[in-house]
Amino acid sequence: MGNPGKIGVPMMNLVRLKGVPILQQLHLEERLLRTSSHNWCIINDATNQPTIVMGVSGKPAELLEIESVLCDQIPVVRRFTGGGTVLVDPGTIFVTFICNKDAVAGVQPYPQPIMSWSGALYNKVFQGIGDFHLRENDYVFGDRKFGGNAQSITKNRWIHHTSFLWDYEFRNMAYLKLPARVPEYRLARGHLEFICRMKDYLSRSVFIDRTIEAAKTHFSVRSTDLEAIETTANTKFCPSTRLLTMQELEAAAKFASQSKVSLTQSFSL
C-alpha cells in the first residue's frame, strides 16, 4: 500500500497535470499499473490536441469515420484498457485511479464493484450539482452522458480512468460512428443528443478540487510531480498503448469501403 499516512488509511500519490498529450498520459498510467506498488490518482486538465482513443479491442473500421479521420489527420490511439471509443481534446478532463486490490475496504477487484465505488466517490464530487447518476457504466446528468469509463484489472492491482466532457466541439463528434453496442438508456439518440457539457454545471477548478477532496475520504493523499516519477521510472517497461500507423488506418478504410460495396451488392440481389 505504500508508506502509511493516517492510521489505517492507505496512501495515495496525487499527480496533477495540465495539457499533457493523452498518449503520454496513458503510457504513464500503464507503467504505474504494472511496475509500481503504490496507489495513484492522476488528474490531467486537458490534452493538447484532438485525438481519438479506442479500447484495447476496438476496430477502426467499425468505430470511426475513417476517411474523415485520415483527411484531417486525427491521431488514433489504442489504449491498454477496455471500454469504448472517445474523442478527447482541450475540453476533456481526465481522472485516473490506480490502486492495489486491497486498498479500498469492501471493494472486490472486479469491474462492477470498482464501477460502483467510483459512482459513490463522484456522488460526493457532484453533491448538489445537477442530477448525477452512474448509468450502465457512464456518468450522467439526468439522461445525458458527460463521463466515459474504462478499466483494467491485473492480479494485484486495478485502474479505473475517466474522460470527462467539460466541453466539446460539435464537429469532432463526426469522426465517430454510432457503435453497434450502446447503453440501453441511450435509445436511438445521436452523439449530440446523448452527451452534455460539464461546464454548464461547474468550473474546471471546482471539479478538480472536489475530486481531490472526495479521494481524501478514502486515502491519505500526498502530491507528487511528473519529474519525480520519471526519475524513478523502470526503463525496461514497454507500454502496449500505441498510436495507430497511417498504414493501419488506410487498411481499415479499405476494409470499410469493401464492406460497404459488399453490403450494397447483397441488397441489390
N, C-alpha and C positions, 0 to 999 in steps of 0.2 A: 504493500500500500504506500510505500514511500515513507518519508520521515513523519513522525507523529506531529499533529498540530494540536488542536483542542483534544482533551482526553476522550478517547473513544470515537473520535470523528476523523475519517480518513482525510489525508492531504490531497489537494488538487492544485496543479500548476495552471495558472491562467496566462494565456498568450494573447495579447491584443495586437491585431494587425490592421493596416489600412491600405486598401488598394493593391494587395498582393495578388499577382496572377493566380487564377484558380488552379492551374496545373502545378505550380509551385506549392500551393496550399495542400493539394491532395497528396503530393509526394511527401510532404512533411507529416501529414496525418497517417499515411500508410507506414512510414518509418517508425513513428511513435507507437502505433498499434503493435507492430511486430517486434520492435527492438527495445522498447522502454518497459519498465515495470512500474511506472508512476501513473497517476490519474491526471488527465489533461482536459482543460477547456480552452478551445481556440475560437476566438471571435475575429473575423475578418470583415471589416466595414468596406464592402465593395471589392470587385475585381476590376482590372484595368481596362478590359475591352470585351465586347460581346463575344461569348464563347458558348458552344453547345456542349453539354456534359451528358453522356449516356451511361446507363448502368453497365455492369460487367458483361451482361449477356445481350446488350442492345444491338440491334441490326439496323445500320443506317438506312438501308433501302425501305425498311418498314416504318421508320420513325421520323425521317427527315425529308423535306422537300429538297432533294439533293442538288438539282440544277441551280436553284437559288443560292444554296449554301456554297456551291463551287463558284458561281458567278460573282458572289460578293465576298468570297474568300473568308468565310466564317470558320475559325478553328473548331475542330470537333475532338473532344477528349473522351476516352473510355476510362471510367474510374474503376477502382478496385472493389466497390461496394455494389449491392443490388439496387433495386428501385428503378424509377422511370427516367425520362429524358427531360432536361431543363435547359433553357437558355438563360445564362447569367451575364450580368453586365454591371456597370457602375451603380445601378439601382438595387442591386442584390446585397443582402447582409447574410453572412454565413456564421452559423454557430455549431460547434462540434464538441461532443463529449466522448472522451476515450477513457475507459475505466477497466480496472481489474474486476473479475466476475463477482468477487465478494465485497466490492467497495460500497455498494448501496444495499443496506439491510432489506431483506424481503424481496429483492428483485432477482428473479432467476435469469440466467444468461440465455434467454430465448427471445425471438423477435417481439412477440406480443407483450410480455411483461416489461421489456425495455421501452416499448412504444407507450404503454400505459403510464410508466414512470415519467416519461418526457411530457406527456399530456398534463400530468398533475403539476410538474415543475412550471410549465408555461401557463397553467391556470393562475399561478401566483404572479407571473410576469404581467398577464393581461387582466388581472383583477380590476373590475371597474371600468374596463376599456373594451367596448364592443361586445358582441355575443360570441365569445370564444368557445370553440369545441375542438376535440380531436375526433375527426370523422374518417373512418376507413383509412387510417394511416396518414391523413392530411391534417394540417392545422387550418381552421376556417373561422371566419367571422360570419355567422348566420349560415348560409349555404355557399359562400364564396371562399375559395382556397387562396391562402397567401403564404403557406409554408409547405414545402415538399421534403420528405424524409428519405434517408437511405441508411442501411446498417450493414455491418459485417461482424460476425462473431467467431472468434478463434477459441482454442482450447481454454485459455485462461483470461481472455480479455474481450471487450466489445467496443464498437464505435457506433455512435448514433449522430449523424450530421444532417443539418437542415439548411436549405437555401430559402431565405425569407424575401418575398417580393415587397421591398419598401416602396419601389417604384418600377415601372417597366415602360418600354417603348412599344407602342402598338405594332409597328412594322416588324419588330423582331419576332413576334409570335407567328408570323407567316412562314418561318423556317421549319416549324414543327408540324408534322402530320397529327391528326387525331389518332391516338393509339388504339389498337384493336381491343385491348382490355382497359376499361375505365371504371372508376368507382361508381357504385350504384347511384349515389346522390348527385353525380354529375348529370344524369339523364342524357339528353341529346344536345347539351349546351356546347357551343364552340368555345375556344380558348378565352375570348374576351368576355363572354357571359358567365364564365366559370371562375375567374380569378378576380381578386381585388388588390388594392394598394394599401400597404400598411401606413403610408404617410398620411392617409385620410383619418388615421386613428391616433398616432403618436409620433414623436420625433425620433430620429435615429439614436440620438444620445440617450434619451429616456428609455428606449427599448434596451439598449446595451447595458445601461446602469441597472435596470430592473432584472435583467437576465443574470447579471453577476450577483445581485442580492439574493435571487432565488437559488443560485448554486451554493451560496453560503449557508443555506438551510440544511444542506446535505454534507458539505465539505468544509474543511479549513482551507481557504483559498489564499494562495500566495502568487504574486505576479512575477513573471519572468519574461525575457525578451528573446527574439528570434536569434540574435547573435550568440546568446548563451547556449541555446540548443545546438546551433550549427557547430560550435567549437567542440562539443562532446559527441558529434554525430558518428554513427557507425558507418565508416566509409565503404564497407563491403556491401551494404544494403542496396538492392536493385529493385525499385518500385515496379509494380505491374501497371499502374496508371500511366497512360501514354496518349500522345497526340496521334490521331489517325493521319496517315500519309495521304497525299494527293492521289496516289495510285489506288489506294483503298477506296477513297470516295468516288473516284472515276469508275472503278469496277462496280461499286454499289449503284451508281447512276445507270450504268449499262444494264445491270440486272433488273433494276426498276423499270427501265424502258422496255426490256424484253418481256417482262411480266405483264406490262400494260398491253403490249401487242398481242400476247397470247390470250389475255382476257377478252380483248376486243374481238379476236377471231372466234373464240368459243361462243360469244354471244351472237355472232353473225351467222353461225352454222344453222 
